[in-house]
Amino acid sequence: MSHSVSRRHVPFQTTRVISALLLREMTTSFGRSSLGYLWALLEPIGVILIFTLAFSLIFKQPPLGTSFPLFYATGYLPFGIYNAAQSKISTAISQNKALLFYPAVTYTDVILGRFILIAVTEVAVSLILFSGLMVYFEITIIANIPYIAAALGMALLLGASIGLMNATLFEIFPSWRSIWRIITRPLFFISAIFYLFDSLPASIQSILWWNLLIHIVGTLRAGFYPEYEGAYISWLYVCMLSLALMSIGLVNLRTSNKFIINN
């Protein structure tokens, strides 16, 4: 009772706690030098470069447009954002468990601090990377900003939802961590990162359509390629399922937080 009252009587306490946690996350995630932040940019560049070199030797042009790097960037970056969010948020509780013994710190503070850092970092990396690609390769396009923003937002939302759900499951069922790695390993190959969903046979499309990342990748490509319709894309499906998973994760954290802290 005293804990909840103190939080209500100090309106800026939560903000101060999250700010402190955010600074802590920045130090632990990227270190005190600029090399940590540089790696956040170099990693997607390396993946896109490998895709570009490999597929440009096989095909004369990408499935969309004329730029191989831009096509693979629109496929890999949404996946990378989702993967970073879900993997880092799923370990937010376990890696900050000692802090939860302080009355001023709650599990929502820990998760919000990490999520803010992920969101700012990944959006900044995406903007720098896409801007650099268009300038360096002299790509002239009319970008659909709402679609681009929606794709990045949905990737963060989905990653946060999965991360919240796993944050509890990893603590209650330690073996679930290994199971999760196994069942999600094919995700990289079935999320239309280096091909178009539309180019697949109808029978395969009917199965892969349920993969939320298919819709997110398609949305980002529609944002950079005006000629790409992406009739299969459903923002409603992505948002509703993501919010449902997030609700499950929040309920699990609320009901299991004492067990997790004391375990």
C-alpha positions in Angstrom: 0.0 0.0 0.0 2.8 2.4 0.9 4.6 1.6 -2.3 1.6 2.6 -4.5 0.9 5.7 -2.4 4.4 6.9 -2.7 4.3 6.5 -6.5 1.1 8.6 -6.7 2.5 11.4 -4.4 5.7 11.7 -6.5 4.4 12.2 -10.1 7.9 12.5 -11.6 9.3 9.5 -9.8 8.5 7.1 -12.6 10.0 9.4 -15.2 13.2 9.7 -13.2 13.4 6.0 -12.7 12.9 5.3 -16.4 15.4 7.9 -17.3 18.0 6.4 -15.0 17.3 2.9 -16.4 17.6 4.3 -19.9 21.0 5.7 -19.2 22.0 2.3 -17.6 20.8 0.4 -20.7 22.7 2.7 -23.0 25.9 2.0 -21.1 25.4 -1.8 -20.9 24.2 -2.1 -24.5 26.6 0.1 -26.3 29.4 0.8 -23.8 31.0 4.1 -23.1 32.5 4.5 -26.6 31.0 5.4 -29.9 32.0 2.0 -31.3 29.0 0.4 -29.7 26.6 2.7 -31.5 28.6 2.3 -34.7 28.1 -1.5 -34.6 24.3 -1.0 -34.4 24.6 0.6 -37.9 27.3 -1.7 -39.3 25.5 -4.9 -38.6 22.5 -4.3 -40.9 24.8 -2.8 -43.5 26.9 -6.0 -43.5 23.8 -8.2 -44.0 22.4 -6.1 -46.8 25.9 -6.0 -48.5 26.1 -9.8 -48.4 22.6 -10.2 -49.8 23.4 -7.6 -52.5 26.6 -9.3 -53.6 25.1 -12.8 -53.5 21.9 -12.1 -55.4 23.3 -9.6 -57.9 25.5 -12.4 -59.2 22.4 -14.6 -59.9 19.8 -12.0 -61.0 20.1 -9.0 -63.3 17.7 -6.9 -61.2 15.9 -7.2 -57.9 12.2 -8.2 -57.7 11.3 -4.6 -57.2 13.0 -1.5 -58.6 16.5 -1.4 -59.8 18.5 -1.2 -56.6 19.5 -4.4 -54.9 20.6 -2.7 -51.6 17.3 -0.9 -51.2 15.2 -4.0 -51.9 17.1 -6.1 -49.3 17.2 -3.2 -46.8 13.4 -3.0 -47.0 13.2 -6.7 -46.2 15.9 -7.1 -43.6 15.4 -3.9 -41.4 11.8 -4.7 -40.3 13.0 -8.2 -39.3 16.0 -6.8 -37.6 13.9 -4.3 -35.6 11.4 -7.0 -34.6 14.2 -9.4 -33.6 16.1 -6.8 -31.6 12.9 -5.8 -29.7 11.7 -9.3 -28.9 15.1 -10.6 -27.8 16.1 -7.7 -25.6 12.7 -7.2 -24.0 12.4 -10.9 -23.3 15.5 -10.7 -21.1 14.8 -7.3 -19.5 13.4 -8.8 -16.3 16.1 -11.5 -15.8 19.0 -9.1 -16.5 17.6 -6.4 -14.2 16.2 -8.6 -11.4 18.4 -7.1 -8.7 16.9 -3.6 -9.4 13.4 -4.9 -8.8 14.1 -5.2 -5.1 14.2 -1.4 -4.8 10.7 -0.1 -4.0 11.0 2.7 -6.6 11.6 0.3 -9.5 8.9 -1.8 -11.1 9.0 -4.3 -13.9 7.2 -1.9 -16.2 9.9 0.7 -15.6 12.6 -1.8 -16.6 10.7 -2.8 -19.7 9.9 0.7 -20.7 13.5 1.9 -20.3 14.7 -0.9 -22.5 12.0 -0.4 -25.1 12.6 3.3 -25.4 16.3 2.7 -26.1 15.5 0.0 -28.7 12.9 2.2 -30.5 15.2 5.3 -30.6 18.2 3.2 -31.8 16.4 1.2 -34.4 14.5 4.1 -35.9 17.6 6.2 -36.0 19.6 3.4 -37.7 16.8 2.9 -40.3 16.6 6.6 -41.1 20.4 6.8 -41.5 20.6 3.7 -43.6 17.8 4.5 -46.0 19.0 8.1 -46.4 22.5 6.9 -47.0 21.4 4.3 -49.6 19.3 6.8 -51.5 22.1 9.4 -51.5 25.0 7.0 -52.3 23.2 5.1 -55.1 21.3 8.2 -56.3 17.9 6.5 -55.9 15.0 8.8 -56.7 11.7 7.8 -55.2 8.6 9.3 -53.7 8.5 7.7 -50.3 5.2 7.1 -48.6 6.1 8.3 -45.1 2.9 7.0 -43.4 3.6 3.5 -44.7 7.2 3.6 -43.7 6.3 4.9 -40.2 3.6 2.2 -39.9 6.0 -0.6 -40.8 8.7 0.5 -38.3 6.0 1.0 -35.6 4.4 -2.4 -36.2 7.9 -4.1 -36.1 8.5 -2.5 -32.7 5.0 -3.3 -31.5 5.3 -7.0 -32.5 8.8 -7.3 -31.0 7.7 -5.7 -27.8 4.6 -8.0 -27.6 6.6 -11.2 -28.2 9.3 -10.0 -25.8 6.7 -9.3 -23.0 5.2 -12.7 -23.4 8.5 -14.4 -23.3 9.9 -12.3 -20.4 7.6 -14.3 -18.1 7.8 -17.7 -19.9 11.6 -17.7 -19.9 11.6 -17.3 -16.1 8.8 -19.8 -15.3 9.8 -22.4 -17.9 13.6 -22.1 -18.5 13.4 -24.7 -21.2 11.1 -22.5 -23.2 14.1 -20.4 -24.2 15.7 -23.2 -26.1 12.3 -24.3 -27.6 11.7 -20.7 -28.8 15.1 -20.5 -30.6 14.3 -23.7 -32.4 10.7 -22.9 -33.5 11.6 -19.4 -34.7 14.8 -20.2 -36.5 13.0 -20.6 -39.9 11.4 -17.1 -39.5 14.3 -15.5 -41.3 13.5 -17.5 -44.4 9.7 -17.3 -44.4 9.3 -13.5 -43.9 9.8 -12.4 -47.5 13.2 -10.7 -46.7 14.9 -11.5 -49.9 11.9 -12.3 -52.1 8.4 -11.0 -52.8 5.5 -12.6 -51.1 3.5 -12.1 -54.3 5.9 -14.3 -56.3 5.1 -17.4 -54.2 2.6 -20.0 -55.3 -0.9 -19.4 -54.0 -0.8 -22.5 -51.8 2.3 -21.2 -50.0 0.9 -17.7 -49.8 -2.1 -19.0 -47.9 0.1 -20.5 -45.2 2.7 -17.7 -44.9 0.0 -15.0 -44.8 -0.4 -15.8 -41.1 3.2 -14.7 -40.5 2.9 -11.2 -39.1 6.3 -10.2 -40.5 5.1 -10.8 -44.0 2.7 -7.8 -43.6 5.3 -5.6 -41.9 7.9 -6.2 -44.7 5.2 -5.7 -47.3 4.2 -2.4 -45.7 7.7 -1.0 -45.8 8.2 -2.0 -49.4 5.0 -0.3 -50.3 6.3 2.8 -48.6 9.4 2.8 -50.8 8.0 1.4 -54.0 4.8 3.3 -55.2 4.2 0.6 -57.8 4.0 -2.1 -55.2 0.3 -2.6 -54.1 0.7 -5.3 -51.5 -3.0 -6.2 -51.6 -2.4 -9.0 -49.0 -1.3 -6.5 -46.3 -3.5 -6.2 -43.2 -2.5 -3.7 -40.6 -5.5 -4.6 -38.5 -4.4 -8.2 -38.3 -0.9 -7.2 -37.2 -2.0 -4.6 -34.6 -4.8 -6.7 -33.1 -2.7 -9.8 -32.7 0.2 -7.9 -31.4 -1.9 -6.1 -28.8 -3.5 -9.4 -27.8 0.0 -10.9 -27.2 1.0 -7.8 -25.3 -2.0 -8.0 -23.1 -1.2 -11.6 -22.3 2.4 -10.7 -21.5 1.3 -7.8 -19.2 -1.1 -10.1 -17.3 1.5 -12.8 -16.9 4.0 -10.3 -15.6 1.5 -8.8 -13.1 0.4 -12.2 -11.8 3.9 -13.8 -11.7 6.2 -10.9 -10.8 6.7 -12.0 -7.2 7.6 -15.5 -8.3 10.0 -14.1 -10.9 11.7 -11.8 -8.4 12.0 -14.4 -5.7 13.0 -17.3 -8.0 
